[in-house]
Amino acid sequence: MVIPNWNSLQHLRRCLGSLENDDSGTEIELLVVDNGSEDGSVEYLDAEGVPHVALTRNTGFAAAVNLGVSRTTAAAILVLNADTVVRPGSASRLLDALERDPGLGGVQPKILQLEREGAGEETPRIYSVGQSLTRDGRGIEEGEGVLERAEHLAPSEPFGVCGAACMLRRELFSKLGGYDESYVSFYEDVDLNVRARIAGWRFATVPEAVVFHVGNAAWQAGFADPSAENARLVARNRLATQLKFMPATSMPRIAAVEAGALARSIARRRFAATARGKLEALRRLPALRRERRRLAAEGDLSAARAWLGAAPRLREG
């Protein structure tokens, strides 16, 4: 299990506490990778004897997870954001699902909005029951923001898994080289899912496993203007991922969508950050074209494209 942390002490305490309450008997190899926190996180980990690596600066989500994976040995890697709470027994349910099907590269729990936990009789809202791709190649969290319904209790095969809480097969992670560290944060999970699909892996959602998630907690604590930095990275990384695998015929659609995103960024006062992100992606075009050729030579780009605009598929329970 790898938990990247950055200035999220309050959430990290709660996350680790939820893991301590798991009485399923599943053996967990835990490692927290701290990205240069200044809120007492490292001191807390030292005092509690929690296995961790303390970095001197924020290297980003992707690099932190990759480092954590390199320093653990378990065949299945549970990646958790620090602002999550894991329902007891969820890790064992994810592991069981992964071990039953060797074609699965990863699984994810049903992820619910954390602020809804324990809210009386209110129905919780979904954060993610898997990732989907829009027709223009954007990654979205399936079910995000909707009230939990009966359909969310059914096992399904989504395009990919959400990086906030997912269990990945080490074999997949090693063969693909882990998360793309150039992404820093945001969209690195979509990119990994794309590359995994191209390589022939599948994914599944295990709804009987449940994780609650705040979302962007570290990001809000770490930047003076988190929304601008978020906009820059999402704009850059989304376009980079699209350029890696989308068919040439989709480029006009992508251009139209991106133009719309730029227009909306003006109203939200994030135009400079959004435009900067898109330009950064375009500057990497030669490298992205090389990566695209490599992916096509080693796998099947259509295996990822087949999920453009597609809904998750129901699986046998």
N, C-alpha and C positions, 0 to 999 in steps of 0.2 A: 504494500500500500504506500503510495506516494502522495503527500499533501504539501503543495507549495503554499507558502505563507508570506504575506507582506503587510505589516502593520495591521494585523487582524487579530490581536490578542484576545479580545472579548469573544469573537466568533470561534477562534481556535480552541479555547477552553471548552466551549460547548460541543464542538465537533469531537474532540478527543474524549470528552465525557460520554458521548453517545456510543463511542466504540467500546469503552470500558463496560458498558451495560449489556454488551452482546454476549449472551450465554449459550450460543449455538455450538460452541466447541471448535469453531473454525480457527485454525492457527493463522495469525496475521503477522506478516513481516512489515513493520511500520517504519517509515522514514519521513520526517518533516524536513523540507528544504526551505530555509528562511532566506528571503531575498533582501537582506540588508535592512530588516525592520528596525525602527527607532522607538517602538512603543512598549518595550519590555518583553517582547515575545521570546527572544533568545534566553533571557534570564529565567523566564518561566519554564522553558523547555529544559534548561540546565537543572533547575530546582526539582522538577518532577521526574527527571531521569528519562525523558522521552528521546529516543534516538533521533538525531537531527544533524543537518549540515548547515552551518551559519555562513552565508556569503556576505561579502562586504558591501555589495551594491545590488540593485534590482536588475537581474538579468532577463526578466520576463517569465511568463508562465511556461512557454515552450522549453526554454533552456533549463528551468528549474525541474520540470518533470523529467526531462531527458537525463539530467544529472542524477536524480533520485532513482530512476530505473537502472542506471549504470551501476549504482551502489547497492542494489538489492538483487536477489536471485530467484524469487518465486516465479513459477511458470505463468501465473496470472497476476496482472498488475491492476490494482484498484486505484484509480486516480480520483482524488477528491479535492474540491475547493475547500479552503479553510472555513468558509461561511456555510457549511452544510451540517446537517444533523442526520445521522443514519439510524433508521428504525432497526431494533434488534432482529437478528436473523437475516438481514438483507444481504450481507456479504456472502453467506453460505448459499443463499438462493441464486445469486449471480454466478457463483463458482459452479454450482450443480448444472446450471443451464449451459455454461461454457464447456464443461467436461462432457456433457451428453452429445454435443454436436461438434465434431472436429472441423467442420466447415465454417464455424463462426469465428470471426476474428475478434469480436468484442460484443459485450452486452451492456445494457444500462438499466437502471431501475426506473420506476415511475418517479419523476422528480416533481415535488410540489412546492409551492411558494411557502417559505418558512414562516412568514408573518401570519399565515392562516393556521398554523399548528396550534391545537388546543383552543380554537376559537369557538367554544361552545358547540352548538349544533350546526354551525355554518358549514356548508360544503366547501372544501378546500379548492384552490385554483391550481391548475396545472402550470408547471414551469416547462417541462419537456417530457414527452413520451417517445422521444426519438427525433432525429433530424430528418428533414426533407429538403429537396431542392426545388426551387421555383423553375419555371420554364427558361428563365434567363440565367440560371446557374447560381442563384443566391441561396445560401444555406439558411434555413429557418428552423426554429424549435417547434415541433408538431404539438398542437394543443395549447400553446403558450397563452396564458391569461384566461382561459375558459374554465368554467366550473367543472369539477370532476364529474364524469358521467360513467354509466355502466360500460360503455365501449372502451373506457380506459383500463378496464380490468382484464381485457383480453390480451394474451401474448401476441406480439406482432413483429414483423420484419420491417424496420424502417430503412431508409437509405443509409443512415449512419447513427453514431451515438454522440451524446452531448458530453463535452469535455469537463463539465462541472462535476459529474459523477458517472464514471463508467469503468468497466473492467475489461482490460485488453489482454489478449494473448501475447506473451512475451515474444513468441515466434513472429507474430505480425509486426510488433514494435521493432524488433531487431532487423528484420528483412527490409522494412521501409525506412530505417534510419531514424525512427522516432518522429516527434513533432519537428516541423521546419522552424529552426530557431530564428531565421530571418524575420518571421512573423512577429516575434516578441510576445505579443498577447493579442487575442481576438482572431478568430477564423482559423487558428491552427488546427482545431478539431475538424472543421469542415474539410480542410486540405488533407488531413490524414485519412478521413473517410473516403474522399475522392481517390486518393492513391491506393487505398486498400481495396476499393471496389474494382479499380483497374487491374489490380493484381489478382483478383478472383475471390476475395474474402467477402463474407456476408456478416450481417449484424442482427441483433434481436433485442427487443425490449422485454424485460421480465417484470410485469406489473406487481407481482406479489412482493418484490423487493421495493422498498420505499425510502427515498432520501428527500429531506426538506432543504431548500436552498434559498438564501437571501438574494444573491446576484449582485456582482460588481462591488461588493463590500470593500475589498482592498483597494480597488480603483478609486472609489470615492474618498478614501483616506489618504491616498498617496500623491495626488496631484492638486495643484492650485486650481486648475481648470480641467477636471476630469472629462467633461463632455467633449471638449475640443480634442483632447488626446485620443479619446475613444473614436471620435469621428475620423480623425486622420488614419488611425490604424485599421479601422474597419474598411474605409475607402480603399486604402492601399492593398490590404490583404485579400479583400473580396475580389478585386480586379485581378490580382496576381493569380488567385486560384482559378478564376474563369479562363484566363489566358493559357493555363496549363492543359485544359481538357475540353473546353467548349468547341463545337464545330464552327467553322468559318461562317457558315450561313446564319449563325446566331449573333454575329457581331453587330449588325444593325439594331437588333432588339436590345442588346446589352448597352450600346451607345445611347439609345433612347432612354433606357432606365437610368443610366448614370447621369444623363442630362437632367432628368427629373430630380435625381438626388441632389445635384448641385443647386437646382432651383429651390428645393426645400431647405437646403442648408443656409440660404440667404435669409429666409424667414426665421430660422432658428439661430442666426448669428454664428454659424459655424462654417461659413463659406471658405475662409482662408484655410482652415484645417482640412476640410474635405478636399479642396482642390489640391492642396499640397500632397495629400495621401495618394490621389490619383496620379499626379505627376511622378511621385516616387515609384509607383508601380510601372509606369510607362518607361521610366529610365532603366528598369530592370528587364525590359523586353528581350534583349538578346539572351540573357540567362534563362528567362522563362521559356523562350522558344527551344533552347537546348533541353530543358527539363521536359518539355512537351514531347520532343522527339524521343527522349529516353523512355518515358512512360509508354509511348506507343510501341516502341521496339520490345519492351519487356512485358507488356500486358495488352489489355483491350480497352481503349478509350470509351468504346460504346457501352461497356459494362457500367460505367458511371453515368453516361449520357442517358441510359435507359430509365434513370430515375428522375429526369427533368419533369417536373410537374406531376409526378406520380405520388399516390397516397401510400402509406404503410400497408403491408400485406398481412393478413391474419395468419397466425401460426397455430399449429397444434399445441394445446395446453399441456 
